[in-house]
Amino acid sequence: MDIDGTVAVVTGGGSGIGRALAEALAGAGARVVVGDLDEGGARETAAAIGAAAAAVRADASLSADIETLLSTAESDFGPVDIYVANAGIMGPSGLGTDDDWDRILNVNLLAHTRAAMLLVPRWQARGGGYFVSVASAAGLLTQLGAAGYAVTKHAAVGFAEWLTITYGDDGIGVTCVCPLGVDTPLLQAVTASDDPVGRLSGASVVRSGAVISPDDVAETTIEAIRADRFLALPHPEVLDMYRRKGSDYDRWIAGMRRYQRSLD
């Protein structure tokens, strides 16, 4: 896909990976609407980009707020060509509560499905569009200590797979981004948590590979969009981990238990 001249929406664009993606898309020639619950952060990102960006306070899990992002993009720049479903939360450690599950499912999964419900008919009518799902290596492997994060990231990967299989012939491209550790406020918060299980979650990420910058993730993602490649792996070693998991599932589970014990 040629990014130059496109219109993009990035959720969770006020900081971290979202901010890096918004800036990278703009650097590639896109005009960008930056959405975030933190309106100040969204405005900072848009200001850093300049006239090619607009900021909107938006809850990426609400259909009404997604519609606001799309209508803002259309009124300011034109119909949306690229939608980056980046907003995400870590959620609680352990099993959590019913309320915890409602929240993390809404943000990490249903934000993607609700955006697709609004976008797919428009993209079919226009003959194409591009959906970027920022998931995690946890969606291919797992996340120690945090059931909600592990499950919703698996679900995000599964939805992205379904989306590209179902609508790829309609010209709708999909890239699913699955990094390991990235130096973001989310990772910083979990590694500094007062909760020992939360700290275990953070340690499992930090010790699994190099902690890279959000700009590294954005660079890999831009390359994947241009190549219309489904899986974007800022940490290439994740593919080997995934293959080992699939080749002997029981052995992989035993290894993850050993890894968890070593962190304890």
C-alpha positions as a Python dict, from the first residue, in 0.01 Angstrom:
ca = {
    (1, 'M'): (0, 0, 0),
    (2, 'D'): (121, 348, -83),
    (3, 'I'): (76, 546, 239),
    (4, 'D'): (147, 883, 80),
    (5, 'G'): (-175, 1080, 42),
    (6, 'T'): (-385, 853, 264),
    (7, 'V'): (-597, 942, 567),
    (8, 'A'): (-530, 748, 885),
    (9, 'V'): (-681, 718, 1232),
    (10, 'V'): (-466, 604, 1525),
    (11, 'T'): (-629, 517, 1857),
    (12, 'G'): (-427, 545, 2176),
    (13, 'G'): (-213, 795, 1989),
    (14, 'G'): (-134, 1015, 2284),
    (15, 'S'): (178, 824, 2389),
    (16, 'G'): (389, 514, 2335),
    (17, 'I'): (339, 301, 2027),
    (18, 'G'): (34, 501, 1918),
    (19, 'R'): (226, 828, 1912),
    (20, 'A'): (514, 667, 1721),
    (21, 'L'): (273, 517, 1468),
    (22, 'A'): (92, 847, 1415),
    (23, 'E'): (422, 1028, 1357),
    (24, 'A'): (552, 753, 1127),
    (25, 'L'): (234, 754, 918),
    (26, 'A'): (253, 1131, 886),
    (27, 'G'): (619, 1101, 794),
    (28, 'A'): (517, 863, 516),
    (29, 'G'): (271, 1117, 378),
    (30, 'A'): (-55, 1037, 556),
    (31, 'R'): (-285, 1286, 723),
    (32, 'V'): (-365, 1155, 1069),
    (33, 'V'): (-642, 1181, 1325),
    (34, 'V'): (-501, 1103, 1669),
    (35, 'G'): (-751, 961, 1917),
    (36, 'D'): (-691, 909, 2287),
    (37, 'L'): (-877, 928, 2617),
    (38, 'D'): (-593, 1157, 2723),
    (39, 'E'): (-688, 1461, 2517),
    (40, 'G'): (-371, 1644, 2619),
    (41, 'G'): (-156, 1358, 2492),
    (42, 'A'): (-348, 1343, 2165),
    (43, 'R'): (-302, 1716, 2117),
    (44, 'E'): (70, 1689, 2187),
    (45, 'T'): (106, 1420, 1921),
    (46, 'A'): (-95, 1620, 1669),
    (47, 'A'): (102, 1935, 1745),
    (48, 'A'): (429, 1749, 1690),
    (49, 'I'): (303, 1640, 1348),
    (50, 'G'): (162, 1978, 1245),
    (51, 'A'): (-107, 2066, 995),
    (52, 'A'): (-136, 1707, 873),
    (53, 'A'): (-288, 1594, 1204),
    (54, 'A'): (-594, 1651, 1421),
    (55, 'A'): (-658, 1541, 1779),
    (56, 'V'): (-979, 1396, 1922),
    (57, 'R'): (-1059, 1284, 2274),
    (58, 'A'): (-1205, 939, 2216),
    (59, 'D'): (-1270, 611, 2392),
    (60, 'A'): (-1165, 360, 2127),
    (61, 'S'): (-1400, 96, 2269),
    (62, 'L'): (-1719, 300, 2209),
    (63, 'S'): (-1886, 289, 1868),
    (64, 'A'): (-2002, 651, 1906),
    (65, 'D'): (-1645, 768, 1970),
    (66, 'I'): (-1510, 562, 1680),
    (67, 'E'): (-1770, 727, 1459),
    (68, 'T'): (-1647, 1065, 1585),
    (69, 'L'): (-1292, 974, 1485),
    (70, 'L'): (-1408, 873, 1138),
    (71, 'S'): (-1627, 1179, 1086),
    (72, 'T'): (-1349, 1411, 1207),
    (73, 'A'): (-1110, 1253, 962),
    (74, 'E'): (-1360, 1287, 679),
    (75, 'S'): (-1440, 1651, 752),
    (76, 'D'): (-1076, 1753, 803),
    (77, 'F'): (-895, 1535, 550),
    (78, 'G'): (-1119, 1288, 367),
    (79, 'P'): (-1242, 928, 401),
    (80, 'V'): (-1032, 701, 622),
    (81, 'D'): (-794, 471, 435),
    (82, 'I'): (-599, 329, 732),
    (83, 'Y'): (-734, 253, 1078),
    (84, 'V'): (-484, 167, 1351),
    (85, 'A'): (-650, -9, 1645),
    (86, 'N'): (-371, 56, 1892),
    (87, 'A'): (-539, 153, 2221),
    (88, 'G'): (-490, -117, 2483),
    (89, 'I'): (-464, -183, 2854),
    (90, 'M'): (-279, -440, 3063),
    (91, 'G'): (-568, -506, 3297),
    (92, 'P'): (-538, -671, 3636),
    (93, 'S'): (-304, -949, 3736),
    (94, 'G'): (-441, -1296, 3792),
    (95, 'L'): (-798, -1387, 3704),
    (96, 'G'): (-953, -1049, 3781),
    (97, 'T'): (-1324, -981, 3832),
    (98, 'D'): (-1626, -967, 3603),
    (99, 'D'): (-1584, -589, 3579),
    (100, 'D'): (-1216, -629, 3494),
    (101, 'W'): (-1303, -868, 3211),
    (102, 'D'): (-1570, -635, 3075),
    (103, 'R'): (-1322, -350, 3062),
    (104, 'I'): (-1030, -535, 2906),
    (105, 'L'): (-1250, -710, 2650),
    (106, 'N'): (-1397, -374, 2551),
    (107, 'V'): (-1060, -204, 2506),
    (108, 'N'): (-836, -482, 2373),
    (109, 'L'): (-1085, -668, 2153),
    (110, 'L'): (-1425, -508, 2101),
    (111, 'A'): (-1265, -177, 2008),
    (112, 'H'): (-1133, -364, 1703),
    (113, 'T'): (-1457, -538, 1612),
    (114, 'R'): (-1663, -220, 1652),
    (115, 'A'): (-1425, -25, 1432),
    (116, 'A'): (-1442, -296, 1167),
    (117, 'M'): (-1823, -293, 1174),
    (118, 'L'): (-1817, 74, 1081),
    (119, 'L'): (-1527, 61, 837),
    (120, 'V'): (-1571, -258, 636),
    (121, 'P'): (-1892, -153, 453),
    (122, 'R'): (-1734, 182, 363),
    (123, 'W'): (-1415, 19, 243),
    (124, 'Q'): (-1608, -237, 39),
    (125, 'A'): (-1797, 45, -130),
    (126, 'R'): (-1473, 233, -201),
    (127, 'G'): (-1280, -75, -311),
    (128, 'G'): (-1027, -96, -29),
    (129, 'G'): (-888, 10, 305),
    (130, 'Y'): (-633, -101, 562),
    (131, 'F'): (-680, -220, 920),
    (132, 'V'): (-384, -235, 1159),
    (133, 'S'): (-434, -437, 1477),
    (134, 'V'): (-172, -362, 1742),
    (135, 'A'): (-182, -686, 1940),
    (136, 'S'): (122, -830, 2117),
    (137, 'A'): (353, -1128, 2117),
    (138, 'A'): (122, -1233, 2402),
    (139, 'G'): (-138, -1299, 2132),
    (140, 'L'): (88, -1558, 1972),
    (141, 'L'): (250, -1690, 2290),
    (142, 'T'): (94, -1588, 2623),
    (143, 'Q'): (131, -1339, 2907),
    (144, 'L'): (239, -1468, 3246),
    (145, 'G'): (49, -1328, 3542),
    (146, 'A'): (-236, -1157, 3355),
    (147, 'A'): (-515, -1374, 3218),
    (148, 'G'): (-713, -1085, 3071),
    (149, 'Y'): (-421, -953, 2869),
    (150, 'A'): (-322, -1297, 2741),
    (151, 'V'): (-676, -1387, 2635),
    (152, 'T'): (-768, -1056, 2473),
    (153, 'K'): (-444, -1035, 2277),
    (154, 'H'): (-502, -1389, 2147),
    (155, 'A'): (-851, -1277, 2050),
    (156, 'A'): (-718, -965, 1875),
    (157, 'V'): (-485, -1181, 1665),
    (158, 'G'): (-772, -1419, 1588),
    (159, 'F'): (-999, -1134, 1480),
    (160, 'A'): (-730, -985, 1258),
    (161, 'E'): (-681, -1326, 1093),
    (162, 'W'): (-1055, -1359, 1032),
    (163, 'L'): (-1078, -1007, 895),
    (164, 'T'): (-807, -1055, 634),
    (165, 'I'): (-933, -1399, 528),
    (166, 'T'): (-1291, -1277, 495),
    (167, 'Y'): (-1235, -940, 328),
    (168, 'G'): (-894, -964, 164),
    (169, 'D'): (-1055, -1028, -174),
    (170, 'D'): (-1247, -701, -131),
    (171, 'G'): (-921, -508, -120),
    (172, 'I'): (-908, -475, 257),
    (173, 'G'): (-558, -524, 394),
    (174, 'V'): (-474, -622, 751),
    (175, 'T'): (-153, -608, 949),
    (176, 'C'): (-130, -753, 1300),
    (177, 'V'): (155, -612, 1509),
    (178, 'C'): (298, -844, 1776),
    (179, 'P'): (596, -703, 1966),
    (180, 'L'): (755, -831, 2285),
    (181, 'G'): (881, -565, 2527),
    (182, 'V'): (841, -201, 2422),
    (183, 'D'): (946, 97, 2631),
    (184, 'T'): (600, 245, 2687),
    (185, 'P'): (405, 380, 2985),
    (186, 'L'): (217, 48, 2995),
    (187, 'L'): (533, -160, 3043),
    (188, 'Q'): (682, 93, 3284),
    (189, 'A'): (368, 80, 3500),
    (190, 'V'): (355, -298, 3522),
    (191, 'T'): (723, -341, 3599),
    (192, 'A'): (692, -85, 3880),
    (193, 'S'): (371, -235, 4017),
    (194, 'D'): (319, -284, 4392),
    (195, 'D'): (152, -614, 4308),
    (196, 'P'): (405, -903, 4300),
    (197, 'V'): (208, -1082, 4028),
    (198, 'G'): (204, -762, 3827),
    (199, 'R'): (579, -730, 3864),
    (200, 'L'): (613, -1093, 3752),
    (201, 'S'): (418, -1000, 3438),
    (202, 'G'): (656, -715, 3370),
    (203, 'A'): (965, -921, 3443),
    (204, 'S'): (848, -1197, 3208),
    (205, 'V'): (840, -943, 2925),
    (206, 'V'): (1165, -765, 3008),
    (207, 'R'): (1360, -1090, 3040),
    (208, 'S'): (1217, -1249, 2726),
    (209, 'G'): (1406, -1023, 2485),
    (210, 'A'): (1534, -673, 2419),
    (211, 'V'): (1304, -387, 2518),
    (212, 'I'): (1279, -177, 2203),
    (213, 'S'): (1150, 174, 2139),
    (214, 'P'): (803, 264, 2006),
    (215, 'D'): (978, 405, 1699),
    (216, 'D'): (1115, 57, 1626),
    (217, 'V'): (762, -82, 1633),
    (218, 'A'): (638, 195, 1407),
    (219, 'E'): (914, 133, 1153),
    (220, 'T'): (832, -238, 1132),
    (221, 'T'): (461, -162, 1104),
    (222, 'I'): (507, 88, 821),
    (223, 'E'): (715, -170, 632),
    (224, 'A'): (441, -431, 681),
    (225, 'I'): (166, -197, 557),
    (226, 'R'): (363, -109, 247),
    (227, 'A'): (422, -478, 177),
    (228, 'D'): (63, -578, 266),
    (229, 'R'): (211, -827, 511),
    (230, 'F'): (-16, -971, 780),
    (231, 'L'): (228, -1030, 1063),
    (232, 'A'): (453, -747, 1178),
    (233, 'L'): (717, -873, 1422),
    (234, 'P'): (935, -597, 1567),
    (235, 'H'): (1109, -879, 1758),
    (236, 'P'): (1185, -1133, 1482),
    (237, 'E'): (1265, -1402, 1739),
    (238, 'V'): (894, -1422, 1823),
    (239, 'L'): (842, -1625, 1507),
    (240, 'D'): (1085, -1894, 1631),
    (241, 'M'): (911, -1897, 1970),
    (242, 'Y'): (575, -1936, 1798),
    (243, 'R'): (702, -2221, 1584),
    (244, 'R'): (840, -2402, 1889),
    (245, 'K'): (507, -2361, 2063),
    (246, 'G'): (319, -2513, 1769),
    (247, 'S'): (564, -2796, 1715),
    (248, 'D'): (524, -2938, 2067),
    (249, 'Y'): (254, -2768, 2270),
    (250, 'D'): (304, -2973, 2588),
    (251, 'R'): (678, -2913, 2588),
    (252, 'W'): (617, -2540, 2540),
    (253, 'I'): (373, -2528, 2834),
    (254, 'A'): (622, -2710, 3055),
    (255, 'G'): (888, -2459, 2953),
    (256, 'M'): (659, -2166, 3034),
    (257, 'R'): (593, -2315, 3379),
    (258, 'R'): (969, -2338, 3437),
    (259, 'Y'): (1008, -1978, 3321),
    (260, 'Q'): (735, -1866, 3561),
    (261, 'R'): (901, -2049, 3851),
    (262, 'S'): (1234, -1882, 3769),
    (263, 'L'): (1066, -1542, 3791),
    (264, 'D'): (904, -1631, 4124),
}
